Amino acid sequence: MSKPVMLSGPDFCPHSLNKYASLMATGNGYLGCRASHEEAYTHQTRGMYLAGLYHRSGKGEINEIVNLPDVIGVDILLNGALFSLLSGTLESWRRELDFASGELTRSIIWRAPDGARFAIECRRFASAEQLPLLAMSLSITPLGSDATVTLSTGIDATVTNHGRQHLDETQVRVFGQHLLQGIYTTQDGQSHVAVSTHCSVNRDAQTCFTAKERQLMQHTHVQVKAGECLTLEKLTWVDWTDASDVSLETLGQQGIHHLNACVSQGYDALLAQSGANWHRWWQHCRVEVDSLNADDQRALDFALYHLRMMTPAHDERCSIGAKGMTGEGYKGHVFWDTEVFLLPFHLFTYPDIARNLLRYRWHNLAGAQEKARKNGWQGALFPWESARSGDEETPEFAAINIRTGFRQKVASALAEHHLVADIAWAVVMYWNATGDEHFMSREGLTLLLETARFWMSRTTDVKGRLEIHDVIGPDEYTEHVNNNAFTNYMAYYNVAQALHFARRYGCEDAAFIQQAEHFLQSLWRPELQEDGILPQDDTFLSKPAIDLTAYKAKAGKQTILLDYSRAEVNEMQILKQADVVMLTYMLPELFTAKVCLSNLQFYEARTIHDSSLSKAIHGIVAARCGNPEQSYQFWYEGAQIDLGDDPHSCDDGIHAAATGAIWLGVIQGFAGLSVRNGELHLAPALPKGWKTLTFPLHWQGSEMLISLSQHHATIRSSRPVTLWLNTKPIVIDGEYTTALSGFFFPDNGTATTPGGCE
């Protein structure tokens, strides 16, 4: 495996501070820290978050991920003047995030307004080995003349979620000359957070402390000779617990104990440990591509880095928010994105993590059942937006509509119910990939049965035919329709799978069996027209179409809503993102390549791609339809949603699901991986600019490594495994090479078709 690439930041620009604070964030699934600069800038948003820590700040608010007290900020006084890149002259600049180790570095040479010159180096990482640990180092070297340096840093609890304060300051203390600790309690009294930090410099210094206005600070004053390096090393241990679990005293003592153990090792030793952990992870997960465009490998490494740092592998009571661990967008809430766009990466690399993500839904089943009951239905209706509990967190109203002056009611929680079937789909995907009987016979079966009960109670009988009315499909620009194709087909799949596994595990609920059979016999699923088009819903094809060229050129900006109200958009053939195309992606065994192509061409012309999730799905379907070049164009544009030139593309956090879509586009698009009727399929179609593609894959207990070129494939498997390569069934035992025409050439082993030798 070659070393993952670096992500380099551009020259300093105050207009893109928040974008790169998101892109270059550090984290480990437990803790995420935005890549804000040590020095302060007016429009810079600082942020540090803990997976699963949410709080509701007051009446009319909803639970949101808590922005913790800041430990990154440092006021740097050089010869008595506050250091800022908005003054003086920046002579040299380099800022990089090393995906291989998770370390963020910045090196600059700066000339102050008075002519004094300084070399400044900043380093930080969130430990992959000790999850509560955040480490940083700040080095300052005067160039040409001696200097007076004053550093003020500590724990700054004035940080809020855009003005909403979630934490009360419960206790602040200083221990000795280097250790500071703040303990904070959410305003509802449910959770405690202990922030313990150790600050020390590498030379004699004058030190004092202040504690006022929610800031606990250490002030260090040093005289530094020209050419000598002053280094501040700051190690922080962040712990949290439910208020009922541990006393404040115990929580504080535990933090100090762990922090002191880290201090005894120092920054470089701790980085080496964390880096070794990252190295093992990359060896297990990295996707490598030999492409004419270097951006492609960078996009893949960026995606996988964030897929790891956003995923709470340590805690199955947490899931992945829409902005990962990089910002407060969408309040840190969990959507269907997790099951459909993010879980597959973990499923095919670390399936235990995929199981944890599904168990998050299982733990919150009671809340989903209560939501269904309150709305007059049975089973489980999972919240469209969720936090740590199973409660619905979707806000009731969106921002004010600038055309009407009124707030638009958010309809997602009321009608975008396909999430229920998406979760069931993910459960079955997990079963297909792992064969985990223990999970499937318990949590998996429960999830399938409860989601199926919801759908069976959600239907409307129309002259003996069951229909599903008043829903929103994945499109989201088309609201409150009847018989959305995606919803109906996925509901059918959900109930069919629930019935299958109920019988497999001897479910004795005769009423459920009878009701499920009736549902499957009677549910209306929109049918293909003579031209091969699957109607998106009962009325979509009867609506007028308009020229979307100008809006497509600004995809992601929702500029259509500047010219039309949502009600007007709802009455035209306009899609925000894939809907029928999404269906052909998720249930590929139901549709021929010809049908997929017809619907891809028809609906793409009517899709603006205002969602970050849209282009990747269109790209995968295009690859399956035999058009890798169109697929690559979709994939590349999707990969640039965060990484592209827009200086504000991800100010409030990266698009987490889009990182999963980068992986999906490569593995399920170009490598052609799909699971059809429980079986693994590969149908490679590399873009012309790609020479090779290599990736690991976990399937039913087998560790596989797959290497593809334009004309050959090499597959290594740790145990015998059956897969379909370009529609041909193959049993692999060892390492094999094949021409992509379908013929295998033995390499230290044999290749057979199931049931006999070829």
Secondary structure, DSSP 8 states (H G I E B T S, - for coil): -----EEE--S--GGGHHHHHHHT-EE-SSEEE----SS--TT----EEETT-EE--STT---EE----B-S-EEEEETTEE--TTSSEEEEEEEEEETTTTEEEEEEEEE-TTS-EEEEEEEEEE-SSSTTEEEEEEEEEEESS-EEEEEEEEEETT--BTTB--EEEEEEEEETTTEEEEEEEETTS-EEEEEEEEEEESS--EEEEEEETTEEEEEEEEEE-TT--EEEEEEEEEEEEETTTS-HHHHHHHHHHHHHHHHTT-HHHHHHHHHHHHHHHHHHH--EEEESSHHHHHHHHHHHHHHHHT--TT-TT----TTTTS--GGGG-B-THIIIIIHHHHHTT-HHHHHHHHHHHHHTHHHHHHHHHHTT--S----SSB-SSSS----SEEEE-TTTSSEEE--HHHH-THHHHHHHHHHHHHHHHH--HHHIIIIIHHHHHHHHHHHHHH-EEETTEEE--SB--TT-SS-SBSS-HHHHHHHHHHHHHHHHHHHHTT---HHHHHHHHHHHHHB------TTS---SSSSGGGS-----HHHHTTTTS-THHHHS-HHHHHTSS-BSS-SHHHHHHHSGGGS-HHHHHHHHHHHHTTB---STTHHHHHHHHHHHTT-HHHHHHHHHHHHHHHHSS-TTTTTT---HHHHHHHHHIIIIIIS--EEETTEEEE-----TTEEEEEEEEEETTEEEEEEEESSEEEEEESS-EEEEETTEEEEEEEEEEEETTS-EEEEEEEEEETTEE-
